[in-house]
Every structure is written in C-alpha cells, then in structure tokens.
Amino acid sequence: MRGVLTVILAGGKGTRLEPLTRDRAKPAVPFGGLYRIIDFTLSNCINSGLRQILVVTQFKSRSLDRHIRSGWGFLSRELGEFIEVLPPQQRIDETWYKGTADAVYQNIYSIEREEADYTLILAGDHIYKMNYGHMIEAHIQRKADVTIGCIPVPLSEVRHFGIMEVGENDRVVSFIEKPPQAPPMPGDPHHALASMGIYVFNTRLMFELLCEDAARPGSQHDFGRDVIPAMIEAGQRVFAYRFRDENRKAVPYWRDVGTLDAYYQANMDLIAVDPVLNLYDMSWPIRTYQPQLPPPKFVFSGEGPAGQARRGEALDSMVCAGCIVSGGHVRHSILSPRVRINSYAIVEDSILLDGVDVGRYCRVRRAIIDKDVKLPPYTVIGYDLEFDRRRGFTVTEGGIVVVPKAEPAETFQAPNALPPL
C-alpha cells in the first residue's frame, strides 16, 4: 500500500510485566513459545500490504533491536520497503519521550523524509489480527482528519482505556482518557467504545497538530489525553473505526497483555483444543525470527533404575524447536526453543522461555520461568506460594509464580516437606 507510512510505538517500560521486562521492552517479551509480542503488529502490517515501517524504541531496547534485525530484515530499501528501528535521537528535545504524541513529534524529521500522504500510528504491545488496509480505506472515503481504531469493552474496565462517544456515521463527539465511569454504547448498555491506540492521520495535518501540542502549556503530549480531544473541540473530522478481526472466531480477539496474569492467560489460551487465537491459519501468518535448531525430541519410555516411570512426553502442550523432553512429563504448558526437561521432572500449566533447563525430579506448576534459568534437581516451584515469595519470586494475584533470569542456584532450595509426586 503506497503513500502510507507506519509508525509503531515500541518504547514502553511495561512495569506491570516485571520481572519479564527487567531486561527487555514490553514489545520484546516472548509470547506463545516462538514469538515476541511485537510480531503480531508487524505481521498485521505485512499481511495488510504495509511495507514502510518505522519502529520507535526507547527503554531497554537491545533485545527488541536484535529481534527485528534478525527476523524482520527481509524487506528491500531498494524497492522502497523497510522495517527500520528509530532509537531516541534527541534532535528536538533532550528528554525521554513524554507521551505517545511526543514520541512521534521527536521523530518528525524521519517521518517527513518518507513523504507519505497518510501515517498509521500503532502500538507494539497488543495481541490481535487486523487488516489495517480496510481502516485506511475507510479513512480516505470519509475524508477524515484522523480515524481511531476501537473495540467495545465492559463498563467495568473503562478506567484502563481511552473512551469515545460517537454520533452519526461513527463520528467521534467526545474522547476521554481512562475515565472512572463512561456512558454505554448506543444499543449496548453493558459496553463502552474504547480506543485501541491505532490512529490514521493525514500526514501534513499530523505535523501541524504535533507542533501545536508541543507548544501547548500543560499538555502531557499524548494522543488520547491531548491531541484527539483538541481536534474534536476544534471541529475537525474525527471518526471511529470498529475493529474487524482477522482471527475468524466467534468472538473478536484483542488482548493487552499488560499484566502478568493477563500475559499468562493469553499464553494458556493458545494450547486449548480449539484456541481462541488461531496461530495455524496460513491465510494470516504470524511471522517471527526462526532460530536454526533441530526438531523437538522426546526420549526414554519405561522404568528407571529404581523402578520409577521414566517417559519423555508432553500432553496438551506447545513444544518448540530444539527442545528435549528427556524422561520428564509436561502437561498443559508451553516450551520455548532449547528447553530441556530431565528425567522424572513434572511441568504443568507453565510457560518456560528460551533455554530453560529443568533438572531431575523437579516439580513446576503454574509458573513462568524466564530465559536460560537452570533449575537444580529436586526444585519445587508453584506448590507453596508463601515459600516462593520468601525466595524472592514474584507471585501474582492469580497465583502464578514468575522466576526471573540469572537466579543463583541457592535460590532454588527445596522446602522442608516436598509435595507428593
């Protein structure tokens, strides 16, 4: 799709996802075993025919930079196609980005160089499938100044979103960022219309709006808090675009995996018999970096030296390349690349990231274990939550234990009374 520049905002801290975001930006957090969160937004762009993409980074961006360079470098600048990372350059201001609008404003020179008629602004930290081309076509047909992607959300959750009211033909008449309460949608008393953080702007007008916002006293320099409300007040043509899901399921799928419990549940959704997010739909492929690894391997079947059952198996699980399940048992879990499960270990209802090594006789349940963690033999995680807290692990409200990277071996000492096998 020519004449459209895509700008993906991928600089968020993701503090609610700590410790997974201690060393990486939220869009770089692994998801579904093989992917990173940003892969969904980037795949949507490629599947929508958008091949001029700038990724704006900020905090802890090294992992994200490496992933995009390794897995998304297939476009050719010679053909006018690119996915390019823009780190903070401080060409306009010597501060970190103050808000979403300021992040675009501080990169205005890079955006100007592409001479695009329209600019699509996206967030890099949501899980969904969407054809942005349809939204851009609607923007052009309505002769809009800005078009906002939106979804219905329960009234109990409006405090987490920018909420809009619409009039005839979905023209936006008010926009309030994260209100404590909001009026319901017309014809639906249980839901309000929420922004997805997706905007289509006429590029030249966007430049003018960003310059005005940069000079406005008291502005937080955010699209939802400042720029969009000012446009509505000025009578400009602001329209809502209802989310059209490419996931092809009965219920539209869009997830903000901004908390550890939401992240865990979204991953667990993938291993259902009929998953609510279909990763196997080849008409809308999700691309990522594919490491050069051998197929997964399952070894040993029978009894061990002491007569104990010793069988390498994984049931109701996703197992990535390079994994070895060596005499251990995996149930309802996700094993990322290069994970090893050793003999007599039991892993259930868990997410193991790249390179995790689970020692013999370990027991792990309802846990997220970060990259390259080595669990010594007999480690027990997820059975005694108070003991897990004393060891310094994060335990979520939903009872999920999160083990960060680079934990010393002594951290994993077992409690006095081990739970039965």
Stockholm file with secondary structure:
# STOCKHOLM 1.0

chainA/1-421         MRGVLTVILAGGKGTRLEPLTRDRAKPAVPFGGLYRIIDFTLSNCINSGLRQILVVTQFKSRSLDRHIRSGWGFLSRELGEFIEVLPPQQRIDETWYKGTADAVYQNIYSIEREEADYTLILAGDHIYKMNYGHMIEAHIQRKADVTIGCIPVPLSEVRHFGIMEVGENDRVVSFIEKPPQAPPMPGDPHHALASMGIYVFNTRLMFELLCEDAARPGSQHDFGRDVIPAMIEAGQRVFAYRFRDENRKAVPYWRDVGTLDAYYQANMDLIAVDPVLNLYDMSWPIRTYQPQLPPPKFVFSGEGPAGQARRGEALDSMVCAGCIVSGGHVRHSILSPRVRINSYAIVEDSILLDGVDVGRYCRVRRAIIDKDVKLPPYTVIGYDLEFDRRRGFTVTEGGIVVVPKAEPAETFQAPNALPPL
#=GR chainA/1-421 SS CTTEEEEEECCCCCGGGTTTTSSSCGGGSEETTTEETHHHHHHHHHHTTCCEEEEECCTTCHHHHHHHHHHSCCSCGGGTCEEEEECCCCSSCSSCCCSHHHHHHTTHHHHHHTCCSEEEEEESSEEECBCHHHHHHHHHHTTCSEEEEEEEEEGGGGGGSEEEEECGGGBEEEEEESCSCCCCBTTBTTEEEEEEEEEEEEHHHHHHHHHHHHTSTTCCCCIIIIIHHHHHHTTCCEEEEECCBSSCSSSCCEEECCSHHHHHHHHHHTTSSSCSSCTTCTTSCCCCCCCCCCCCEEECEEECTTSCEEECEEESCEECTTCEEESCEEESCEECTTCEECTTCEEESCEECTTCEECTTCEEESEEECTTCEECTTCEESSCHHHHHHTTCEECTTCCEEECSSCCGGGGCCCSSCCCC
#=GC SS_cons         CTTEEEEEECCCCCGGGTTTTSSSCGGGSEETTTEETHHHHHHHHHHTTCCEEEEECCTTCHHHHHHHHHHSCCSCGGGTCEEEEECCCCSSCSSCCCSHHHHHHTTHHHHHHTCCSEEEEEESSEEECBCHHHHHHHHHHTTCSEEEEEEEEEGGGGGGSEEEEECGGGBEEEEEESCSCCCCBTTBTTEEEEEEEEEEEEHHHHHHHHHHHHTSTTCCCCIIIIIHHHHHHTTCCEEEEECCBSSCSSSCCEEECCSHHHHHHHHHHTTSSSCSSCTTCTTSCCCCCCCCCCCCEEECEEECTTSCEEECEEESCEECTTCEEESCEEESCEECTTCEECTTCEEESCEECTTCEECTTCEEESEEECTTCEECTTCEESSCHHHHHHTTCEECTTCCEEECSSCCGGGGCCCSSCCCC
//
